[in-house]
């Protein structure tokens, strides 16, 4: 081989090596979400993914899979924990059966405003982070749902009016509420909610105005009582092994994008609260405050559940509630 031919081969080899490095320098993650593409949570997930790609200079690309299309809602945490996917989104109350302290988000009338929900997250965050770390995961950010209200197809004047109704349950807390008001709990995740409503499997439920709008609940139900019982939060979290495989700059990009997503998501939730209630009204639903009797009955349910929750979760639960009440 002549010197000229050798140099040409060397140049081609370097070029190919560079091209190969460029291809394999990009890491791809999958992010399963439980909510539809039009949900503000999913839109925020996509903006988070876009920010990560931009901030990392294209080194990390995250594909969002909405609507429980990759894993069903109850399967997402396990999928991240076992490394089937690198990152995921869960409604925190859905993890309560496995890790009881996650359920504080669903305790009625403990935190009933965005300000209170923010304080609750500060109180619970150290405990949540410790629990996730023990399972090889890291919390990235949270975004609350709008305050929870009661949907029905009849007037509700007292909690006795809920007795015997088919109550949608999606968490241990909502199942317990059904027991306390003597409704019939029916476990339905959000992806199956529209069909459950249409077929009469569910006739009452406690959820956000946002979920009601996304599910076109007005096609089956008629009333929304704005009880503002609690503001459950979605948690976005990452597998530690996947995170550690990233270089330092890309890890920082993920964390910085998470901070931006949390700030943006909370603001989006506030806007969503007003827009979703307006949509319910526009589509013919009665959007009402709870009567004094209904509110009093629900607050008694809340007091019972707060006491039960602290007892069930022991020292960790007491730490969270005590810390929250001091803020």
C-alpha positions in Angstrom: 0.0 0.0 0.0 1.4 3.4 -1.0 1.7 6.2 1.6 -1.1 8.1 -0.2 -3.4 5.1 0.0 -2.5 4.5 3.7 -3.3 8.1 4.5 -6.7 7.9 2.7 -7.6 4.7 4.5 -6.6 6.3 7.8 -8.8 9.4 7.1 -11.8 7.2 6.2 -11.2 5.1 9.4 -11.2 8.2 11.6 -14.3 9.5 9.9 -16.2 6.2 10.3 -15.1 6.0 14.0 -16.4 9.6 14.5 -19.7 8.8 12.8 -20.0 5.6 14.9 -19.3 7.6 18.1 -21.9 10.2 17.1 -24.5 7.5 16.7 -23.9 5.7 20.0 -23.4 8.9 22.0 -27.1 9.4 22.0 -29.0 7.6 24.7 -32.7 6.9 24.3 -35.1 6.5 27.2 -38.8 5.5 27.3 -41.2 7.3 29.6 -44.6 5.6 30.1 -47.4 7.8 31.3 -50.9 6.9 32.4 -52.8 9.8 30.9 -54.0 10.7 27.4 -52.0 12.8 25.0 -54.3 15.8 25.6 -53.8 15.8 29.4 -51.9 18.7 30.7 -49.7 16.2 32.5 -48.7 14.5 29.3 -48.1 17.8 27.6 -45.8 18.8 30.4 -44.0 15.4 30.1 -43.4 16.1 26.4 -42.0 19.6 27.2 -39.8 18.0 29.8 -38.5 15.5 27.2 -38.0 18.3 24.7 -36.0 20.3 27.3 -33.8 17.4 28.1 -32.9 16.8 24.5 -32.1 20.5 24.0 -30.2 20.9 27.3 -28.2 17.8 26.7 -27.3 18.8 23.2 -29.2 15.8 21.8 -27.3 13.3 23.9 -30.5 12.1 25.6 -33.8 11.6 23.8 -36.9 10.6 25.8 -39.9 9.2 24.1 -43.2 9.8 26.0 -45.7 7.0 25.8 -49.1 8.4 26.8 -52.4 6.8 27.7 -51.0 3.7 29.4 -49.9 2.5 25.9 -46.6 1.1 27.1 -47.5 -0.1 30.6 -50.8 0.2 32.5 -50.8 2.7 35.3 -50.3 0.2 38.2 -47.3 -1.4 36.3 -45.3 1.8 35.7 -43.4 2.0 39.0 -42.4 -1.6 38.8 -41.2 -1.2 35.2 -38.9 1.7 36.2 -37.7 -0.1 39.3 -36.7 -3.2 37.4 -35.1 -1.3 34.5 -37.7 -2.2 31.9 -37.9 1.5 31.3 -35.6 4.2 32.5 -38.1 6.8 33.7 -41.8 7.0 34.5 -44.8 8.8 35.8 -47.2 7.6 38.5 -50.1 9.0 40.5 -48.5 8.8 44.0 -51.6 7.5 45.7 -51.5 4.5 43.4 -48.3 3.3 45.2 -49.9 3.4 48.7 -50.4 -0.3 49.0 -46.7 -0.9 48.5 -45.4 2.2 50.2 -48.0 3.6 52.6 -46.4 7.1 52.9 -47.2 7.8 49.2 -50.9 7.8 50.2 -50.8 11.2 52.1 -51.7 12.8 48.8 -55.1 11.2 48.9 -56.1 11.9 52.5 -59.2 14.1 52.2 -59.2 17.6 53.6 -55.6 17.5 54.8 -54.3 19.8 52.0 -57.1 21.6 50.2 -55.3 24.4 48.1 -52.3 24.7 45.9 -50.4 26.5 48.6 -51.2 23.7 51.1 -50.3 21.1 48.5 -47.0 22.8 48.0 -46.3 22.7 51.7 -47.3 19.0 51.9 -44.9 18.1 49.1 -42.1 19.9 51.1 -43.0 17.8 54.1 -43.3 14.5 52.4 -40.4 14.9 49.9 -37.5 13.7 52.2 -39.5 10.6 53.2 -40.5 9.8 49.6 -36.9 10.3 48.4 -35.6 7.9 51.0 -38.2 5.2 50.1 -37.4 5.5 46.4 -33.6 5.5 47.0 -34.0 2.2 48.9 -35.5 0.8 45.7 -32.9 2.3 43.3 -34.8 5.3 42.1 -34.8 9.0 42.3 -37.7 11.5 42.4 -37.4 14.2 39.7 -40.5 16.3 40.2 -44.2 16.4 41.0 -47.2 18.1 39.4 -50.6 18.2 41.2 -54.0 17.5 39.7 -56.7 20.2 40.2 -58.6 19.9 43.5 -60.8 16.8 43.7 -64.6 17.1 43.5 -67.5 14.7 43.4 -69.3 13.8 40.2 -72.8 12.4 40.3 -76.0 12.0 38.2 -78.3 13.4 40.9 -78.4 16.0 43.7 -76.1 15.4 46.6 -77.2 17.2 49.8 -75.6 15.0 52.4 -73.1 12.1 52.3 -76.1 9.8 52.8 -77.0 10.5 49.2 -73.9 8.6 48.2 -75.0 5.4 49.8 -75.4 2.5 47.4 -74.0 4.4 44.4 -71.4 2.8 42.1 -68.3 4.8 43.2 -65.2 4.8 41.0 -62.1 3.8 43.1 -58.6 4.3 41.7 -56.6 4.2 44.9 -56.8 2.9 48.5 -58.0 6.3 49.6 -60.9 6.5 47.2 -61.8 2.9 48.1 -61.9 3.8 51.7 -64.1 6.8 51.1 -66.5 4.5 49.3 -66.6 2.3 52.4 -67.2 5.2 54.8 -70.1 6.7 52.7 -71.5 3.2 52.1 -71.0 3.4 48.3 -70.0 0.4 46.1 -66.3 0.8 45.1 -65.5 -0.1 41.5 -61.8 -0.1 40.6 -61.4 1.8 37.3 -58.2 3.5 36.0 -58.5 6.6 34.0 -57.8 4.9 30.6 -61.1 2.8 31.1 -63.1 5.6 32.7 -65.1 6.8 29.7 -66.3 3.4 28.9 -67.2 2.7 32.5 -69.3 5.8 32.7 -71.0 5.1 29.4 -72.0 1.6 30.5 -73.2 2.6 34.0 -70.4 0.7 35.7 -69.7 4.0 37.5 -72.3 6.5 38.7 -70.4 8.6 41.2 -66.7 9.4 41.7 -64.3 11.8 43.3 -61.7 13.2 40.8 -60.5 16.4 39.3 -62.3 18.7 36.8 -59.5 17.9 34.5 -60.2 14.2 34.4 -63.9 14.9 34.0 -63.3 17.1 31.0 -60.8 14.7 29.4 -63.3 11.9 29.9 -66.3 14.0 28.6 -68.1 13.0 31.8 -71.1 15.2 30.9 -72.1 12.5 28.5 -73.0 10.3 31.5 -73.2 12.4 34.6 -74.8 15.7 35.5 -73.4 17.2 38.7 -69.9 18.3 39.9 -69.5 19.3 43.5 -66.4 21.4 44.0 -65.4 19.9 47.3 -61.6 20.6 46.9 -61.0 17.5 49.0 -57.3 17.1 48.0 -54.8 17.7 45.3 -53.1 14.4 44.4 -49.8 14.7 42.7 -48.1 12.8 39.8 -44.5 11.9 40.5 -41.9 11.6 37.7 -39.0 9.4 38.8 -36.0 7.7 37.3 -34.1 4.5 37.6 -30.7 5.2 39.3 -28.7 2.9 37.2 -30.0 4.5 34.0 -29.2 8.0 35.5 -25.7 7.0 36.5 -24.9 5.8 33.0 -25.3 9.4 31.7 -22.3 11.7 31.8 -22.4 14.6 34.3 -23.5 17.2 31.9 -26.5 15.1 30.7 -27.4 14.2 34.3 -27.5 18.0 35.0 -29.7 18.5 32.0 -32.2 16.0 33.3 -32.3 17.6 36.8 -32.5 21.2 35.4 -35.3 20.2 33.0 -37.1 18.6 36.0 -37.0 21.8 38.0 -38.4 23.7 35.0 -41.1 21.0 34.5 -42.2 21.2 38.2 -42.6 25.0 38.1 -44.4 24.9 34.8 -46.6 21.9 35.7 -47.9 23.6 38.9 -48.8 26.7 36.9 -50.5 24.6 34.3 -52.5 22.8 36.9 -53.9 26.1 38.3 -54.9 27.1 34.8 -56.4 23.7 34.2 -58.5 24.0 37.3 -60.4 27.0 36.0 -60.5 25.9 32.3 -61.8 22.4 33.2 -64.6 23.7 35.4 -65.6 26.2 32.7 -65.7 23.3 30.2 -68.0 21.3 32.5 -70.4 24.2 32.8 -70.2 24.8 29.0 -71.2 21.2 28.4 -74.3 21.4 30.6 -73.1 20.1 33.9 -74.1 21.7 37.2 -70.9 22.9 38.9 -71.8 23.6 42.5 -70.2 24.1 45.9 -71.0 21.4 48.4 -73.9 22.1 50.8 -72.9 22.8 54.4 -74.3 19.3 55.3 -72.4 17.5 52.6 -69.2 19.4 53.4 -69.6 18.6 57.1 -70.1 14.9 56.4 -67.1 14.8 54.1 -64.9 16.5 56.7 -65.8 13.9 59.2 -64.7 11.3 56.7 -61.5 13.2 56.2 -60.8 13.3 60.0 -61.3 9.6 60.2 -59.0 8.9 57.3 -56.2 11.3 58.6 -56.2 9.4 61.9 -56.2 6.0 60.2 -53.4 7.0 57.8 -51.1 8.3 60.6 -51.7 5.1 62.5 -51.0 2.9 59.5 -47.8 4.7 58.4 -46.4 5.0 61.9 -43.4 7.2 62.5 -42.9 8.2 58.8 -46.5 9.3 58.5 -46.5 11.2 61.8 -43.3 13.0 60.7 -44.9 14.1 57.4 -48.2 15.3 59.0 -46.4 17.0 61.9 -43.9 18.7 59.6 -46.8 19.9 57.3 -48.9 21.3 60.1 -45.9 23.4 61.4 -45.5 25.1 58.0 
